[in-house]
Amino acid sequence: MVSIVFPLEQDGFDSWLSAARAKVEDRMEGALSMPGFSGLKGALKEAGSLFDFQALEALRGGKRLRALLEMAASLSAGGRGGIEAACAIEIFQAGALVHDDIVDKSEMRRGKPSSRKAFLSSLPSPALGADCADAMAIMLGDFLASASVEALLEAEFGKNTAFAIRAFCRMQMQVEKGQVLDIASPSLPFCDPEALEDGIEKIYLYKTASYTTVAPISLGFLEAGIEQAEAQKWGSAIGDPLGVAFQIADDLADLEGGSKPKGADIREKKRTFLLADSLSLLPPKESEELADLYREGKTKGKEEEIISVFRRCGAVEKSHERIRSLWKRAVTSLEECFGRLGVGEDGMDFLGRTMALFIPDADCRALTPEFL
């Protein structure tokens, strides 16, 4: 166990965040500093150089929340807060986003062209076309997933090493299953609100929470030497509600725009709690009209109209209520976890502050559910 004085004052916490992010950024690029393509000429050399460049580009940008959560979980439980596992999660995420943009046919990611779009505009020959660009992006996502496992092998888990590697691989499989569920989500029935909500929650748990919050907390605890069953149990108990809340907050951010065009989820006909709650809250006729827009693929060009419906019917406020409820669940589990593990309150407060970075609605001045 490592003795640490936790930076609980805001200035100290902000300094830790900045320093941790900088270390993660440096380590991530270093993780891809393996020998590149060699002995190539002409168009093949250009394609190889483009691939290596896009691999580094895919790692750039983002808040590194997952890395920070993994490091904070480790430190809070008496670990060293190493950056290796933290980087592994971030590298995996970069690959997952590359694949996500292929599935969604997205042209932008974090305010710049997505990998598939960047490949298309930079291929050495126009004859290669869009199919080739998507194929190269698929290979890039696979490459980054492999690189993430290699990065994880540098982490120090001691007696928990084999279990941590297995947990990381299972995390990847959960995300892939979540992507399958997301692809199949248009088949979710609008006429059954309960089934629709249950399906959306399952997608959020598999596709988002699994690697965004559950794995970072579990791996951090494993790095600190927490018993395997306990690390897994509390990673899920804390991470599941936190991860779902994070995804709902991201859905709300889609209504404002930012790193991706405003209303992108609406154009892509994504099944979200905003949609499910609107269908339940609207009068029957309006509910059916909204459902028809999604069924018939007519949401494009009607983003502002649908956003207005989400706000008017109370679905936006309902999403905020969901976030607050999920945050309380995560905090309650955090308190139970640290009570069970016998770890000091400063560690709990430190991890709680880091968790609050995921939830714009969270107030981390106090970590008791009663405060909220």
C-alpha positions in Angstrom: 0.0 0.0 0.0 1.3 3.5 -0.9 1.0 6.3 1.6 -0.4 9.4 -0.1 -1.6 12.9 0.9 -4.6 13.4 -1.3 -4.9 16.7 -3.1 -8.4 17.5 -1.8 -8.2 21.3 -2.1 -9.5 22.5 -5.5 -6.1 24.0 -6.6 -4.3 20.8 -5.6 -6.9 18.6 -7.3 -6.7 20.7 -10.5 -2.9 20.4 -10.4 -3.1 16.7 -10.1 -5.5 16.5 -13.0 -3.2 18.5 -15.3 -0.1 16.6 -14.3 -1.9 13.2 -14.7 -3.3 14.2 -18.1 0.1 15.3 -19.4 1.7 12.0 -18.3 -1.0 10.0 -20.0 -0.6 11.9 -23.2 3.1 11.3 -23.3 2.8 7.6 -22.5 0.0 7.0 -25.1 2.1 8.3 -28.0 5.1 6.3 -26.7 2.9 3.2 -26.7 2.7 3.4 -30.5 6.4 4.2 -31.1 7.1 0.7 -32.4 8.9 0.2 -35.8 6.6 1.3 -38.6 6.3 0.0 -42.1 9.6 -0.6 -43.8 10.9 -1.4 -47.2 7.8 0.1 -48.9 7.8 2.2 -52.1 5.4 4.3 -54.0 1.7 4.1 -53.1 2.2 1.4 -50.5 4.7 3.6 -48.7 2.2 6.4 -48.8 -0.6 4.2 -47.4 1.7 2.9 -44.6 2.7 6.4 -43.6 -0.9 7.6 -43.7 -1.9 4.7 -41.4 0.8 5.4 -38.9 -0.1 9.1 -38.9 -3.8 8.4 -38.4 -3.0 6.0 -35.5 -1.4 9.0 -33.7 -4.2 11.3 -34.7 -6.8 8.9 -33.2 -5.1 9.2 -29.8 -5.3 13.0 -29.7 -8.0 15.0 -28.1 -10.4 14.0 -25.3 -10.5 14.7 -21.6 -8.8 11.5 -20.5 -11.6 10.9 -18.0 -11.2 7.1 -18.1 -7.5 7.3 -17.4 -8.0 9.7 -14.6 -10.7 7.5 -13.0 -8.4 4.4 -13.2 -5.5 6.3 -11.6 -7.8 7.8 -8.9 -9.3 4.4 -8.1 -5.8 2.9 -7.6 -4.5 5.8 -5.5 -7.7 5.9 -3.4 -7.3 2.3 -2.4 -3.6 2.6 -1.6 -2.1 1.8 -5.0 0.6 3.6 -6.9 -1.7 5.2 -9.5 0.4 4.0 -12.4 -0.4 5.3 -15.9 0.0 2.0 -17.8 -3.5 0.6 -17.3 -4.9 4.1 -17.6 -3.3 4.5 -21.0 -4.4 1.1 -22.1 -8.1 2.1 -21.6 -7.6 5.4 -23.5 -5.9 3.6 -26.4 -8.8 1.1 -26.5 -11.3 3.9 -26.5 -9.5 5.5 -29.5 -10.0 2.3 -31.4 -13.6 1.9 -30.3 -14.4 5.4 -31.5 -12.8 4.7 -34.9 -15.1 1.7 -35.3 -18.1 3.6 -34.0 -17.6 6.3 -36.7 -17.6 3.6 -39.3 -20.9 2.1 -38.1 -22.5 5.5 -37.8 -20.9 6.8 -41.0 -19.7 9.9 -39.0 -17.5 12.4 -40.8 -16.5 14.3 -37.6 -14.9 13.3 -34.3 -13.8 15.8 -31.6 -14.1 18.7 -34.0 -12.0 17.2 -36.8 -12.5 14.7 -39.6 -13.1 11.2 -38.3 -10.5 8.5 -39.2 -12.7 7.1 -42.0 -13.1 10.6 -43.5 -9.4 11.4 -43.1 -8.4 8.2 -44.9 -10.8 9.0 -47.7 -9.4 12.5 -48.3 -5.8 11.3 -48.1 -5.6 8.0 -49.9 -2.7 7.8 -52.3 -5.1 7.0 -55.2 -8.6 8.2 -55.8 -9.3 4.8 -57.3 -9.2 3.3 -53.8 -12.5 5.0 -52.8 -14.7 5.0 -49.8 -14.8 1.3 -49.3 -11.0 1.3 -49.0 -11.1 4.2 -46.5 -13.6 2.3 -44.3 -11.5 -0.9 -44.6 -8.4 1.0 -43.5 -10.3 2.6 -40.6 -11.5 -0.9 -39.5 -7.8 -2.1 -39.5 -6.9 1.1 -37.5 -9.5 0.3 -34.9 -8.3 -3.3 -34.6 -4.7 -2.1 -34.4 -5.4 0.2 -31.5 -7.3 -2.5 -29.7 -4.2 -4.7 -30.0 -2.0 -1.9 -28.9 -4.2 -1.3 -25.8 -3.5 -4.9 -24.7 0.2 -4.5 -25.2 0.0 -1.3 -23.1 -1.8 -3.1 -20.3 0.9 -5.7 -20.1 3.3 -3.0 -18.8 1.0 -2.4 -15.8 1.9 -3.8 -12.4 -1.0 -5.8 -10.9 1.1 -8.2 -8.8 -1.0 -11.2 -7.8 -3.9 -9.8 -9.8 -2.1 -9.8 -13.1 -3.9 -12.7 -14.9 -7.3 -11.6 -13.6 -6.7 -8.0 -14.7 -5.8 -9.1 -18.2 -8.9 -11.3 -18.4 -11.0 -8.4 -17.1 -9.6 -6.1 -19.8 -10.3 -8.6 -22.5 -13.9 -9.1 -21.2 -14.3 -5.3 -21.2 -13.5 -5.3 -24.9 -16.0 -8.1 -25.6 -18.7 -6.2 -23.7 -18.1 -3.1 -25.8 -18.3 -5.1 -29.0 -21.6 -6.7 -27.8 -22.9 -3.3 -26.9 -22.1 -2.1 -30.4 -24.1 -5.0 -31.8 -27.1 -4.1 -29.5 -26.8 -0.5 -30.7 -26.9 -1.6 -34.3 -30.0 -3.7 -33.6 -31.7 -0.9 -31.5 -34.0 0.3 -34.4 -35.9 -3.0 -33.7 -36.8 -1.9 -30.2 -40.6 -1.4 -30.0 -41.9 2.1 -29.6 -45.3 0.8 -28.4 -43.7 -0.8 -25.3 -42.0 2.0 -23.2 -40.8 -0.4 -20.6 -39.1 -2.7 -23.2 -37.6 0.4 -24.9 -36.1 1.8 -21.7 -34.7 -1.6 -20.7 -33.1 -2.0 -24.1 -31.6 1.5 -24.0 -30.2 0.8 -20.5 -28.6 -2.5 -21.7 -26.9 -0.7 -24.6 -25.5 2.0 -22.3 -24.2 -0.6 -19.8 -22.5 -2.7 -22.4 -21.3 -0.1 -24.9 -20.4 2.8 -22.5 -20.3 1.9 -18.8 -18.2 -1.2 -19.4 -15.1 0.6 -20.4 -15.8 4.2 -19.3 -16.4 3.6 -15.6 -16.6 -0.1 -14.6 -13.2 -1.2 -16.0 -11.3 1.9 -14.8 -12.5 1.5 -11.3 -12.0 -2.3 -11.3 -8.5 -2.1 -12.8 -7.5 0.7 -10.4 -8.6 -1.4 -7.4 -6.8 -4.5 -8.8 -3.7 -2.4 -9.2 -4.0 -1.5 -5.5 -4.1 -5.1 -4.5 -7.8 -5.3 -3.7 -9.1 -8.9 -3.9 -10.4 -9.9 -7.3 -14.0 -10.5 -6.4 -14.2 -7.2 -4.4 -12.6 -5.2 -7.2 -15.1 -6.6 -9.7 -18.1 -6.2 -7.4 -17.4 -2.6 -6.5 -16.3 -1.7 -10.0 -19.8 -2.6 -11.2 -21.7 -1.3 -8.2 -20.1 2.2 -8.6 -19.4 2.2 -12.3 -22.7 0.9 -13.7 -24.8 3.9 -12.5 -22.0 6.3 -13.1 -21.5 5.1 -16.7 -25.2 5.3 -17.6 -25.4 8.8 -16.1 -22.4 9.8 -18.1 -24.1 8.5 -21.3 -27.3 10.4 -20.5 -25.3 13.5 -20.0 -23.7 13.0 -23.4 -27.1 12.6 -24.9 -28.1 16.0 -23.4 -24.9 17.5 -24.8 -26.0 16.4 -28.2 -28.8 18.9 -28.0 -26.3 21.8 -27.7 -23.6 20.6 -30.2 -19.9 21.0 -29.6 -17.4 18.3 -30.5 -20.0 16.8 -32.9 -22.7 18.6 -34.9 -25.8 19.5 -32.9 -28.5 16.9 -33.1 -26.3 14.2 -34.5 -28.0 11.5 -32.4 -31.4 12.6 -33.8 -30.2 12.5 -37.4 -28.8 9.0 -36.7 -32.1 7.9 -35.1 -30.4 6.9 -31.9 -32.5 5.3 -29.3 -32.0 7.4 -26.2 -33.8 8.0 -22.9 -34.7 11.4 -24.3 -36.7 9.7 -27.0 -38.2 7.0 -24.7 -39.3 9.6 -22.2 -40.8 11.9 -24.9 -42.8 9.0 -26.2 -44.2 8.4 -22.7 -44.8 12.0 -21.8 -46.4 13.3 -25.0 -50.1 13.0 -25.8 -50.8 9.8 -27.9 -51.1 11.6 -31.2 -47.9 13.6 -30.8 -46.1 10.5 -29.5 -47.1 8.5 -32.6 -46.0 11.3 -34.9 -42.5 11.4 -33.2 -42.3 7.6 -33.4 -43.1 7.8 -37.1 -40.3 10.2 -37.8 -37.8 7.7 -36.3 -39.4 4.6 -37.9 -39.4 6.2 -41.4 -36.0 7.7 -41.1 -37.3 11.3 -41.5 -35.4 12.9 -38.6 -32.8 14.5 -40.7 -33.6 18.2 -41.2 -36.0 18.1 -38.2 -33.4 18.3 -35.5 -34.5 21.6 -34.0 -38.1 20.6 -34.1 -37.4 17.4 -32.3 -35.1 19.1 -29.7 -38.0 21.5 -29.0 -40.3 18.6 -28.5 -37.8 17.0 -26.0 -37.7 20.2 -24.0 -41.4 21.0 -24.2 -42.7 17.6 -23.0 -40.3 17.4 -20.1 -38.0 14.7 -21.4 -34.9 16.9 -20.9 -35.8 17.5 -17.2 -36.5 13.8 -16.9 -33.0 13.0 -18.1 -31.5 15.4 -15.5 -33.6 13.6 -12.9 -32.2 10.3 -14.1 -28.7 11.6 -13.8 -29.2 12.8 -10.3 -30.7 9.5 -9.2 -27.9 7.5 -10.8 -25.3 9.7 -9.2 -26.8 9.1 -5.8 -26.6 5.3 -6.5 -22.9 5.6 -7.5 -22.1 7.7 -4.4 -24.0 5.3 -2.1 -22.0 2.4 -3.5 -18.8 4.4 -3.2 -19.5 4.9 0.5 -20.4 1.2 1.1 -17.3 0.1 -0.8 -14.9 2.2 1.3 -16.6 1.2 4.4 -16.2 -2.5 3.5 -12.6 -2.1 2.4 -11.6 -0.1 5.4 -9.9 2.6 3.4 -9.7 6.2 4.6 -12.3 8.9 3.9 -9.7 11.1 2.1 -9.3 8.3 -0.5 -13.1 8.1 -0.9 -13.3 11.9 -1.3 -10.5 11.9 -3.9 -12.2 9.2 -6.0 -15.6 10.9 -5.6 -14.2 14.1 -6.9 -12.8 12.3 -9.9 -16.2 10.5 -10.5 -17.9 13.9 -10.5 -15.9 14.9 -13.6 -18.1 12.6 -15.5 -21.4 14.2 -14.5 -22.0 17.9 -15.1 -25.1 17.7 -12.8 -23.0 16.3 -9.9 -22.1 18.5 -6.9 -19.0 17.0 -5.2 -18.8 19.4 -2.3 -20.3 16.6 -0.3 -20.4 12.9 -1.2 -23.6 11.8 0.7 -26.8 11.1 -1.2 -28.7 13.3 1.2 -26.7 16.3 0.0 -28.1 15.9 -3.5 
